[in-house]
Amino acid sequence: MAAAAPSTRAARDPSHGRRLIGAWILLSVILTPIVVWLAGKVIPPGNKTHQASEQVFDNQWIVAVSTPVALLMIAFFLYTLIVFRARDGELRDGPPIRGDARIQITWIVITSAAVLTLAVFGTYELLQNGAGGGQGPDPVAVPSGSKLPVQVIGQQWEFTYRYPTYGGLETPHLVLPADRQIELHVTSLDAIHSFWAYELGVKADANPGVDNVAYVKLKSPTTFHIHCAELCGLWHGYMFDTGKVVSQSDFAAWIKQQQAQFQPVSQYLPRYARSYYPDPQRRAG
């Protein structure tokens, strides 16, 4: 009887599985901390607010869980390409393998554990820390402590901001006090917009007639960028601004300045409300 082909003998060698698992564990132990450490420096949105820091932390966890899965796939393909490659002059097909229950069960267990772990972890983080994403008019996760309400009003093609605790003052720029919990009420006057304060870790849809609430706990004074993240018409790309987080004293001074500057036109503003419905002529953009 002829001797088995090299590729057939290699396929029947029971040590392949142990070698592959050993290489995968070694790579995971070495590379996962390195990848998480390197990714943590560049993962958006940064650390300018508590919500932003939590998002970075959550993303690092996702990277930590997904890196071993990716390494398993890479190790499997590289091992297969190296060990089971066709040798010089070998012109025969590999063994007719129809499947391996052990590999299938292992893959299902690993991926299911990863998904369930991230689901439980993400739910806990959402309920524990609140969120920078809009949660509708009745948020499930509400941070504790006092909050400064600020209304964000989207319209074609700019955001304006109202401060209900300061007489419904409306301004064209967003300025917030440092070291405060902010309660953002996001709505729209016409089309659907999306308020995205990138560095704050806040992104909430602005819909007509809807009060979409998002929370953010600010840290030290800084600047941040604001964009509309929902295609809202011809000048959507120009719907951006730069906001500021300032000290408590600077914020109080800024409020007084804005109240004096906009006092002549404040009588023409509609009464402060949590949401607004567009006039018929505004619905067409």
N, C-alpha and C positions, 0 to 999 in steps of 0.2 A: 504494500500500500504506500502510495506516495506521501511524503511528508507534507504537513499543513503549510500553507503559504505564510510568509512572515506577518502579513496584515491580519490573517485569521488567528494566528497564535497570539498576536498582540491584543486582539479583541477579546480573547478568552482569558486573558491574564486577570485574576481577581484583584491584583494590587492597584489597578488603575483608579478605582474609586477612592481608595485610601490616600493615594498620592494627590488626587485632585482635591479632596476635602482638606487634606493637610496644607496644600498650597493656598487654598482659599482662606483658611483660618489665619495662616501666617500673614497673607496680604491684608486681610481685614484688620488684624490687630495693629499692623504697622501703618497702613495708609489711611484708615478711617480717621484717627485723630489729626493727621496731617491735613487731610482734605477739609475737615471741619474747621480747623484753625485757620487755614488759608482762606476758606470761603467766608468765615466770620468777618474778615476785614473788608470784604467787598459786597456782602449781601445788603441790598437795600431794605428799608429806607434810611437806615442810620440810627442814631441814638439821641435825637434832639427832643424826643418826648418819651413818656413811659410806654405809650402804645407802639411807637416805632421800635423801641428797644425790645419789647415783647415779640414783635414780628420778626426781628432779627434772631432772637432766641428760638422762636418756633421754627424758623427756616433752618437754623443750625441742627435742630433735632431731626427735621426731615432729611437733611443731608446725611446725618449720622445713621439713620435707619436705611436710607436708600443706597448708600455707598457699598455696604457688604453685598447687597443684591446685585448691583452692577458689577462688582468684582467677581462674583460667582459666575455670571454670564461671560465675562471677559476671560477668566481662568479656564472655563469649560471650552470655549472656542479655541483659545491658544493651545491648550493641551491636546485637543482633537487634531488641530492642524499640524502640530509638531509630531505627535506620536503615531497618528494613523494616516500620515501622508503617504502617497504612493511612492515607492522606492524606484530607483533608476531601473528602467527596463521592465517594470511590473505592469502588466496590462490585464488586470482582472478586477472584477467588481468586489466591493466589500461584502461582508456577511449580510444576509437579508433580515435585518433587525426590524421588528414590527412595533416595538415599544418596550419600555422598562417601567414597571409599576413603582419601583423604589424611587427612581428619578422623578416621576410624575407626582408621587405623594410628597416627596421632599420639597419640590417646587411649590405645590399647593400650600403646604404647611408654612413655609417661609414667607411667601407673599401674603397669605391670609393674616399671619401674625403681625407683619409689618403694617398692613392696612388697618387692622383693629387697634394696634398700639397707637398709631397716629390719630385715629378717630377719637379714642378715649382722651388722649393727651390734648388734642385740639379743642374738644368740648370743655375739658377742665380749664384750659387757659382762657377760653371765651367767657365762661361764667365767673372765673376768678378775677379777671383783670378788666372786664368791660371790653369795648372794641372801638376801633377807629373807623369802622364801616357802618353805614347807616343801618339801623335796626327797625325802621318804621316808627310810627307814632307811639308805640307801646313797647319799649325795649325789654328784652328778656334779661340782659346783663346790664345792670346799672351800678356804676362805681359808687362807693360810699363817700360821704363828705359833702361840703358845700360846693356849689357849681355856679359859674357865671354863664348865663344864657346869652348866646349870640345867634342871630338868624342870618343864614346865608341865602341870598335870593339870586337865582340864576335867571338870566334874560338874554335875548339876542342883542349884543354878544359881549356880555360882561357879567361879573358878579358884583352885587352890592351887599352891604352888611348893616343889620339893625341891632341896636343894643337896647332891649326892652327895659332894663333896669336904669337906663339913663334917658327916660322919656321917649323911647322909640327912635332915638337918633339913628339916622341912616347915613352911611359914608361909602365912598367908592373904594376904600382900601381897608384891608383887615389888619388891625393891630390888637394884640392880646397881651395880658399881663403875665409875667413869668411866675412860676411856682403856683399856678392855679389850675383847678379842674374846670374845663370848658365844656359846656353843653351846647353843641351845635344843632340848630334846627334848620334843616336844608329843604328849600322849596323852590318853585319856579313861577314865573309870570307868564310863560308862553310855551315853548317847546320843552322836551325832556333834555336836561343837562346832567352833568355829573361833576360834583365838586371834588377835586383831587388836590389836596395839600400834601405834596409828595413827602417832604422831610418830616411832616408831623405824623405820618402814618395814617392819614385820614382820607377816605374815599367814599362818598355817599351820593346816590342819585338824587337829582333835583327834579321832582315831578310836580306839575300844576295841581293844586288842590291837596297836596300831601305834605305832612310834616314828618320829615325823615330825620331821626335823631341819631347823632353820633357823639361820642365822648372822647376827649383827649386831655391828658394830664401833662401840662407844660413843664419844662425845666428852666434852664437859664436863658437869658436874652439871645436871640438869634434871628436869622432871616429864613424864609422858606418860599418855595415856588408854588403857585396855584395854577392849575390848568383845568379846562373842561375836558373830561374824558369820555364824552358821548357826542357823536356827530350830531350837530344841532343846527346846521344851516351853512350858508355861504361863507361866513367869516368865523367858523368854528376854530380854525387854526390860530386866530388872533385873540382868542378868549383866554388870556393868561394875565397874571399879575404877580407881584412879589409882596408877601406879607411879612409882618414883623412881630417878634415877641420882645417886649421891653420890660423894664423894671416896673414895679408897682407905682412908684412916684411918677415916672415918665408916662405911664398909662393914664394916670389921673390928670396930668397936665394936658395930654393929647385929647382926652375926652372934653375938657373945658374948651380947648381950642376949636374942636370940631363943632361943639354946640354953638359957639359964637359965630363960626364961619357959615354954618348952614341954617342958622335961626331965621333968616329972611325967607327961605323956601320951605321950611319945615311945615308951615301951615297948609301947603299944597299936597303934602304926602297923605296917602290913605292911613287910617288908623292901623296901629300895629295889630297883626293877626298871625296865628301860627301857620296859615297857608293862604294862598291867593288863587283865584281863578282868572284865567286870561280873558280879556275883552275879545269879542268876536273878531275884530280887525287884527288882533295880535296872533291869533291861532294860525294864520297862514304864514306867519313869519315876515 
